[in-house]
Amino acid sequence: MMSSLRFIGILTIMLAVAVPATAGHGENAGHCVLLQDALRVHGLERTSESVPVPDCGSRTFHMKWNGTVLQDAGINLFPEDMEKIYSPEVYDFVERFFLLFALQTEDGRKNLLRQDHLRLNVNGRDYSSARVAPCSLLQAVDVESPFALNADSSCFYASWQGIGLKVDFVFPKQYDLIFGKDKRMLTEELPSRLESVSDSVAMDKLDFDLSSFQRTALKDVYFDSEGTFLIPQMKSGTYLQRTKEGFDYLFDERFPEESMLNLFTGAFRMDIPMEADLTVKGYRYDSASLITLKRLTAFMDGTGCKAYVGIETVSEGEITGTVVYFNWDLMYEHLLCFRFPCRGFHDKREKAKLVLYPYIPLNNVENLYDDVSELPLS
């Protein structure tokens, strides 16, 4: 039905399997492992939300351990109720970096900046030549200091205007760096992260802003397009259907492609309780579990991933297709291949079948433009 989409799906799967276990930094397992080791060197292995920073007691940091494994840690820079315009992991990374920076030797700080392609300027000068005490720098990046965070297509730009010190911190949009963990670790943690998402999503009263929806050629069906990926059939957006009671999300076997876009973008908004057999695949890793589509789509939405959905085949028995969940803030994608039983439109006891290839670096997306005309159909 849609051979170009099938080609893209096949090639992307090949990319997902081929990506090495450690993305971006060779054998470096990430800042979380480095920070765990640094905290142990300083004898800090306990869970606490407010611990004085060694050699800078005016600043505090938080940390959370699960037994002997560090779960989270960072300088206390951002209030919990602070409005965050980017993915929460970006702010976590900034807090984690400044704690790791504070716990290093001077040579270790310079190595950290160089190895991870980070730029730290103080009053317009590179940190290596600024001759500023680390504690003075930490005091400048204070909760009370004016703060700005911006981004372009490749980097984030954080800046603080402290008393007498202006600090600028630039770091790449690289998901393993920002998460502090490599691709293999993130893939192996994904099933438990999915499991932690609540299935009882509170549904707000549906109140659609119809100003952005356009009437389609289908009777009483409206579409709010949010763009396409590579080919017109790989779409993002929302379909609504006019009913006697007003407007609602479209989920109807007469409109399979439109329904699948809605379902894999926002099953949690549609309050569809359908379950799926999910297999997560990674580098020498394969995990199977049962998950609701509400939980899966709530996780994707909550982590800042935008869905692009395309259909490969539609038959009397099932619909097959591909979903690419993009995270533009952290520069990765999740690739999901699905088989949806058509009886699922009426019987929510039916189960979909899903295969998920997570955390594909977006710098591999350019390979999707390669000539794939010789790939075999399966």
Helices and strands as residue ranges (DSSP letters): H 3-18, H 31-41, E 48-53, E 56-66, E 69-75, H 88-103, H 106-115, E 119-122, E 125-126, H 127-130, H 134-140, E 147-151, E 155-161, E 166-172, H 175-179, H 183-195, G 210-212, E 214-215, E 221-228, E 235-243, E 246-249, H 256-270, E 275-282, E 285-292, H 293-302, E 306-314, E 318-327, E 332-341, G 342-345, E 351-361, G 362-369
